[in-house]
Amino acid sequence: MSCSQDYLHLLSAATYLGNNTLLATGKFAEHPAFAGLEIIIVPTEEAYAANALGVGRHVILPAGFPRVAESVSARGFQVLPVDLSQFEIADGGATCLSIIW
């Protein structure tokens, strides 16, 4: 299966949030590697929100993407919207800007 869409990083198209849940765009949502996961499909117009950061029951999500935020909240996560609009210009996302240890 080909997922030939233009993304700088895999996490720009598919991000594991925890609790067996994945955010994914377009063809990435259908990839066999993600079989068995609960997939939240990110609409094309909110694709930047696919790069989110799950920490326990919290998800750091770029602000301004209400459909994705609603879908994530509906799965029991607490959404923490953060204005990343200036980083979006340079293809930076929530995972790129984080150090987890």
N, C-alpha and C positions, 0 to 999 in steps of 0.2 A: 504494500500500500504506500502510495506516495503522498507526502504532506508538503508539497512544493509551494509553500506560501512564503512571502518575504518577511522573515523575522531574523533579527540579529542574534537572538539567543533562544534556546528552547523555552526558557521561563517566560519569554514574551508571548508564547502561544499556549503553554500548558504549565500550570503550577499546582502542586499538591498542597492542600490546605491542612491536612490532618483528618482524622476520623473517617478514613476511606473516601475522602471527597477531593475531587480534582476540578479546577477551573480550566476550560479549554476552548479554543477558538476553532471554527471551521472543521476542516478535515482532521485536525489533531484530536478532536473529540471522538472520532471513529477509529482511531488507531488501535490495533489489537493489543498493543502493550498495556493499554489502559483497561482492558477487559476486567470486569469485576469491581471496578471503582464506580462510585456514584459521581456522575459527571454533570457539572453545571456548565452548560453551553453559553459561552460569551457571545453576544450578538456582534456582528461585524462593526457596527457603529460605536461599540464600547470596547473594542479589542484591546486597547491599552490597559484596561482593568484586569486582563488575564495575568498580568505580572503583579501579583499580590503576595503578601507574606503572612502565612499562618503560624501563629504562636499559641499553642494550646487551643482554647476556645475563642481566641481573638484573631481577627484578620485585618492587617493593615492593607487598606485598599486605596488606590488613587481616588481622590474626591471627584465628583462630577459624573459618576456613572451609576445612576439610580437603579437601572434594571439589574445590573450585576450585584449591587449592594443589597437589593431586596432578595435576590435569589440566595445569596450567601447567608443573610439573616434568617431566611426561611429554613435553612439547614441547621439552625441552632448556634451559629457563630455570632459573636459580637463584632460588628464592623466598626473599625476605627478609620474614618476617612482622613486622608492627608493630602494636602495640595502638593502635587508633584508635577504640575503643569510645566514648570520651567525645565525640569529634568526630562519630561516627555519629548521636548524639542530635540534633545540629544540622544534619544532612545534609551534613557536611563529609567529604571523602574524600581519598585519597592525592594525587590531582592538584590538588585545591584547596589543599592544604597545601605545595605544592612550587613552588620557583622554579628553573627550568631555564635555563641560559645556556651 
